[in-house]
Amino acid sequence: MKLCSKCGEPHVRKSASWCKSCSNKLEAERRIKPQVRAGILINAAKRRCKTSQGKVSITLNWVKNKLETGVCELTGIDFDFNKPQNGYNNAYAPSLDRIDSKNPNYSPENTRVVLAAVNRALNEHGDKYLLPILKAMVAGIEKHG
């Protein structure tokens, strides 16, 4: 049994000097930094481009600057950089959306940073279908409260 070099509690992780709890806390702290999250998003885009033959021309600084605004480019809703507690994806996490999904490239002209839930909905239906649905939904909520 080893002692965690961060908190001093005993742990059984053979190849780590920190216990799992301290490692998870460190990862959570890192994920909220725009520089770190930008790297995560760029790496994910590069992985997707390997299968689609696309290219990533957006830079780490380009994504970081978008994340530092703190809000989705389409909704204006604040991003949530935390990992979800329920095991599902975080609907409010930032996500890279290709504006023209037929264009496999992540370029400044073809990329925006939006909420993960917005990106999933756009991927499924596209702006053309999603916008009228959302407008009608808002009108219905306002009418029926």
C-alpha positions in Angstrom: 0.0 0.0 0.0 1.4 3.4 -1.0 0.6 6.8 0.3 -0.8 9.5 -2.0 1.9 12.2 -2.4 -0.9 14.8 -2.6 -3.3 14.0 0.2 -1.3 11.4 2.2 -4.1 8.8 2.1 -3.2 5.2 1.4 -3.9 3.8 -2.1 -3.3 0.7 -4.2 -2.4 2.2 -7.5 1.0 0.6 -8.3 2.1 3.0 -11.0 0.8 6.3 -9.6 2.0 8.5 -6.8 -1.5 10.0 -6.4 -4.7 8.3 -5.3 -7.5 8.1 -7.8 -9.5 10.8 -6.0 -6.6 13.3 -6.2 -6.0 12.4 -9.9 -9.7 12.9 -10.7 -9.7 16.3 -9.0 -6.6 17.4 -10.9 -8.1 16.3 -14.2 -11.4 18.2 -13.4 -9.3 21.3 -12.6 -7.4 21.0 -15.9 -10.5 20.5 -18.0 -12.0 23.9 -17.1 -9.0 25.8 -18.4 -9.7 27.1 -22.0 -6.1 26.1 -23.1 -6.6 22.5 -22.0 -10.2 22.2 -23.3 -9.1 23.7 -26.7 -6.4 21.0 -27.0 -9.0 18.3 -26.2 -11.4 19.7 -28.9 -8.6 20.0 -31.5 -7.4 16.5 -30.9 -11.0 15.2 -31.2 -11.4 17.1 -34.6 -8.1 15.5 -35.8 -9.3 12.0 -34.9 -12.6 12.6 -36.8 -10.6 14.0 -39.8 -8.6 10.8 -40.1 -11.7 8.9 -41.2 -13.3 11.7 -43.3 -10.1 12.8 -45.1 -10.6 16.3 -43.8 -8.1 18.8 -42.5 -7.9 20.8 -39.3 -6.7 24.4 -40.0 -8.2 26.0 -36.9 -5.5 26.6 -34.3 -5.3 26.0 -30.6 -5.4 29.8 -30.0 -8.4 30.2 -32.3 -10.4 27.6 -30.2 -9.0 29.0 -26.9 -10.2 32.5 -27.8 -13.7 31.2 -28.7 -13.8 29.3 -25.4 -12.7 32.3 -23.4 -15.9 34.1 -24.5 -17.6 31.4 -22.3 -20.8 31.1 -24.4 -22.2 29.1 -27.3 -21.9 31.0 -30.6 -25.5 30.1 -31.6 -27.4 30.3 -28.3 -25.4 32.6 -26.1 -25.8 30.0 -23.3 -22.8 29.6 -21.0 -20.5 26.7 -21.5 -20.1 24.2 -18.6 -16.5 22.8 -18.6 -17.2 20.2 -15.9 -17.5 16.5 -16.4 -21.1 15.4 -15.9 -21.8 13.6 -12.7 -24.5 11.3 -14.1 -22.3 9.5 -16.6 -24.0 11.0 -19.6 -22.4 13.6 -21.9 -22.6 17.2 -20.7 -25.1 19.0 -22.8 -23.6 22.3 -22.0 -20.0 21.4 -22.8 -18.3 23.2 -25.7 -18.2 21.3 -29.0 -16.7 22.1 -32.4 -19.4 22.3 -35.1 -18.7 22.2 -38.8 -21.1 24.7 -40.3 -21.3 22.9 -43.6 -21.3 19.2 -42.6 -20.5 18.1 -46.1 -17.2 19.9 -45.9 -14.9 17.7 -43.9 -12.5 20.5 -42.9 -12.3 22.3 -39.6 -11.4 25.7 -40.8 -12.2 29.1 -39.2 -14.8 29.7 -42.0 -16.5 26.3 -41.4 -16.2 25.9 -37.6 -18.1 27.4 -34.7 -18.0 26.5 -31.0 -21.4 25.5 -29.7 -23.0 23.6 -26.9 -22.6 19.8 -27.3 -26.4 19.4 -27.3 -26.8 22.0 -30.0 -24.1 20.3 -32.1 -25.8 16.9 -31.7 -29.2 18.3 -32.8 -27.5 20.1 -35.8 -25.7 16.9 -36.8 -29.0 15.1 -36.8 -31.2 17.6 -38.5 -29.2 20.6 -39.7 -30.0 24.4 -39.5 -32.7 24.2 -42.2 -34.9 21.9 -40.1 -33.8 22.7 -36.6 -34.4 26.5 -36.7 -38.1 26.4 -37.5 -38.7 23.7 -34.9 -36.9 25.7 -32.2 -38.8 28.9 -33.1 -42.1 27.1 -32.9 -41.1 25.5 -29.6 -40.2 28.9 -28.1 -43.5 30.3 -29.3 -45.4 27.4 -27.9 -43.8 27.7 -24.5 -44.5 31.4 -24.4 -48.1 30.9 -25.5 -48.8 28.0 -23.1 -46.3 28.8 -20.4 
